[in-house]
Amino acid sequence: MRYEKFVNLAKDFQVIDGAALTAIGQNSGRTLANLMTLWVGKGRMIRLRRGLYMLPEGVSRQALTAESAACLIYFPSYISLESALSRHELIPERVEEWTSLTTRKTARFSNPLGRFSYAHVAPSRFFGFDRVARQDANFCLAWPEKALLDWVYLDNRRVSKPQDYIEILRLQNTETLSRKRFIETARRFSSKKVWRFAEALSKALRLGK
């Protein structure tokens, strides 16, 4: 199949996976998969990860933001940890890598849209996020309280005082956090570490309702 014909058939796809290739190629998905490698090398396609592609900006009718890509590259997943804390303006730093949680094994990807890392959590802890739907993006984002507790849960440092986490993360704008949701979310973790720090942090940060 010629590239021009492929673009005409694929320009309405936001991302292109094996199923899309089969649909576009009318059961010649394997042939198109081979062409993907050729077109990626020529800059005519963008590889997001193995088996997942997108058309370059200006060619596709469906723009893909890095936030949307974070949830599509490795499914199921939701943006959390530093990326979510930064987006909620709870930390001052701009995060260079998109950090997410998944029930699948830990993974890391790099492509022209950025760097993406995925930390594993048990299915029972895969909650506490909203689906954000905008005209230009569609992705899953952790609640601010969940993003903070996810970070505490996965952090391997030996921290004895909640004030240490406040200083490590340089937390700010904590008045936007809900103490009720913070505590309720911590309880669902079924983790002594998270519960202990949730109680202490909520008092140290003087969280409201």
C-alpha positions, 0 to 999 in steps of 0.5 A, a space after each residue: 500500500 502506498 503511503 498516500 493511500 494509507 494516510 487517507 485511510 488512517 488520518 481519522 485514527 488518533 493512534 494506530 495499533 494492530 487492530 487498526 492496521 488490519 482494518 485499514 489493510 483489509 486483512 493485510 495487517 502484517 504487510 502494513 506492520 512491516 511498512 510501519 518500520 519503513 515509514 518510521 525510519 523515513 519520519 512518516 510515522 511515529 512509533 509510540 511503543 512497539 505495535 502502537 503508532 501515530 501519524 505526524 502532526 499536520 497529517 493526522 486529523 486527531 491530534 494526540 497530546 502527551 497526557 492522552 498518550 500516557 494513558 494510551 501507550 500502556 493500558 490500563 493506567 492513570 497519570 499520578 505521582 509527580 506528574 499529577 502532583 505537578 498538574 495539581 500545582 502541589 509541587 513547584 517543579 515542572 516534571 519532565 517525565 510522565 509518571 503513571 500507575 498501572 496494574 500491569 508490570 512496571 514499564 518505561 517508554 520513550 518517543 517523540 512525545 516524551 518519556 513515560 514511566 509506569 509503576 505497578 500497583 495491585 488492582 485493589 489500589 488502582 482507583 482514585 482518578 478521574 477521566 478528563 475529557 477535553 476537546 484536545 485531550 482525553 486521559 485519566 488523572 489521579 485526584 490530588 489526594 491519591 497522587 500524594 498517597 500513591 507517591 508515599 506508598 511507592 517511595 522507598 525512603 525511610 522517613 520517620 516524620 511527615 514533615 520530611 515528605 513535605 520538605 522532600 516534595 516541597 509541597 505547596 497549595 495544600 489548602 486545596 486538598 480535602 482531609 475527608 477524601 485524603 483519609 478515606 483514600 488512605 484507608 482503601 490502601 490497606 497499608 499501615 505505612 500509608 495510613 500512618 502518614 495520612 493521619 500525620 500529614 493531614 494534621 501537619 498540613 492542617 487539611 480542611 474538609 
